[in-house]
């Protein structure tokens, strides 16, 4: 049995199906709590949910599936990421991954309501 390098026992890894189910609940919670909505394209949402769940399964965190993990807290994006919420959604109408959108998101290219 392999030992953890930190001297602590490794946490048992959740199975991928559990991570997918938890990520669906998580994503709905983001939409319910923040001023965002899901992308109107369900294929984008499903792809991002699968990627987030895979990272949760492999690494224990929902790292953004659209970026390479750098293993640096200052560089890695954990969903919902600050750049997505504070910069990308207000500017572009959606986060980089595309799952979370501004409430007035009306497709690509983004045309803010009243703008």
N, C-alpha and C positions, 0 to 999 in steps of 0.2 A: 504494500500500500504506500503510495507516494505521500510525503509530508508537505505541508504548505511551507513556503520559504519564509514566511513571517513568524513561524513558530506556533501559529494558531491552526487549529483544525479547519479545513475548508468546509464551507457551508454546502449542504447537499444542493445540487442544481435542480431547479424546477424543470419539469418536462416542457417541451416546446408548446404543446397544446394548452397547457395551463398558462404559459406566458402569453399566448395569443388571446385567450379569454380575458386575462387580467388587463392586457393592453387595450382591448376593446372598451372595457369599463373605464380604464384610465382616460382614454381619448374622449369618451362621452363626458367624463367629469371635467376635462379641460373646457369643452364646449359649454357645459352647464355653468361653470364658475367664472369663466373669463368672457370678455366681449369678442368672441370669435364664433365662427360656424364651420362646419365641415365643408370641404371642397364639394361642389356640385357633381364632380366626376367620381363615382364610387370606386372605379378602378385605381385612381390615385390613392384614395383613402385606404383601400385594402393593401396596396403595395407598401405603403408607409407603415401601416399597422404590422404587417408581416416582418418588415425590417426592424422596427422597434422591438417587437417580441423576440426576434432572433438575438438581438443584442442583449436583451434582458436575460434570455436563456444562457447565452455564452458568457456574458460579462457581468451580469447582475444589475445593470443599469440600462435604461432606454436611451442609449446613445443614438443621435440622429443617424439614420441609415444613409444619408446623402453625403456624408463626410467620412474621411478615413479617421479612425480613432488614433489620436496622437499620444494618449496616456499622459496628458498634461491638463490639469483642471482648468487652466486659463484658456486653453484652445479647444477642448472637447465640448461638444454641444450635447446636453442631456435635455430631452423633451419634457415640457415645452421650453425651448431655449430663449434666453433673453434677447439675442439679436432678432429672432423671429418675431417675438411679441413687441419689442420696442422699436425696431427699425423696418423689418421687411413687410410685416402686415400693414402698418400705416402707409408705407411707401408703395408697395407692390400689390397689396390686396391679399397676399398669402405669404405664409412662411416659405423658406427655401424648399422644403420638401413638398409643400402644396397641400398638406392635409388640413391645416388650420387657416381660415380665411377671414377677412373683414366681413362684418354682417352685410355690407352692401356690395360684396364681391359679385361681379356680374360677368365674369369670364376674362379671357386673355385678349388683348391687353387690358389691364385694370383701368376702369374709368370710375373714379369715386362718384357717388351720388351727389348731385348738385355741383359737380366740378367741371 
